[in-house]
Amino acid sequence: MASSLVRPVDGRMVGGVCAGLARRFGVSANTMRVIFVASCIIIPGSQILIYPILWALIPSER
């Protein structure tokens, strides 16, 4: 069973959004980061706006 969606304290690079999504969906944080960067390159657009919104909406693990 996957854990709830939170931004973990450990494993963060910027805001912990990719690390939190990775933990929630059961993949490594680096895999989620590669998916995010690839999506920005292949289909540029709203990903840059979505990240800070998720940063604000997803609660921190603390």
C-alpha positions as CSV (number, residue, x, y, z in Angstrom):
1,M,0.0,0.0,0.0
2,A,1.3,3.4,-0.9
3,S,1.8,6.1,1.7
4,S,-0.1,9.3,1.8
5,L,1.1,12.2,-0.3
6,V,3.5,14.4,1.8
7,R,6.8,16.1,1.0
8,P,9.4,14.1,2.9
9,V,12.0,15.8,5.0
10,D,14.8,13.5,3.7
11,G,15.6,13.1,0.0
12,R,14.5,16.6,-1.0
13,M,16.4,18.4,-3.8
14,V,14.3,21.6,-4.0
15,G,10.9,21.4,-2.4
16,G,10.4,17.7,-2.1
17,V,7.5,17.5,-4.6
18,C,9.2,14.8,-6.8
19,A,10.3,12.9,-3.8
20,G,6.8,12.9,-2.3
21,L,5.2,11.8,-5.6
22,A,7.9,9.1,-6.0
23,R,7.2,7.8,-2.5
24,R,3.4,7.9,-3.1
25,F,3.6,5.9,-6.4
26,G,6.4,3.5,-5.3
27,V,9.2,4.6,-7.6
28,S,12.6,6.2,-6.9
29,A,12.9,9.9,-6.5
30,N,15.5,10.1,-9.3
31,T,13.1,8.3,-11.6
32,M,10.4,10.9,-10.8
33,R,12.8,13.7,-11.4
34,V,13.9,12.3,-14.8
35,I,10.2,12.0,-15.7
36,F,9.6,15.6,-14.7
37,V,12.6,17.0,-16.6
38,A,11.8,14.8,-19.7
39,S,8.2,16.1,-19.7
40,C,9.5,19.7,-19.5
41,I,11.7,19.0,-22.6
42,I,9.3,17.0,-24.6
43,I,6.1,18.9,-23.8
44,P,7.1,22.3,-22.4
45,G,4.5,24.3,-20.6
46,S,2.5,24.0,-17.5
47,Q,4.9,21.7,-15.6
48,I,6.9,24.8,-14.4
49,L,3.7,26.2,-13.0
50,I,2.4,23.0,-11.5
51,Y,5.6,22.3,-9.4
52,P,5.2,25.4,-7.2
53,I,1.5,24.9,-6.8
54,L,2.1,21.3,-5.6
55,W,4.9,22.6,-3.4
56,A,2.3,24.9,-1.7
57,L,-0.5,22.3,-1.6
58,I,1.3,19.1,-0.5
59,P,2.0,19.2,3.2
60,S,5.5,18.7,4.6
61,E,6.2,15.5,6.5
62,R,7.1,17.5,9.6
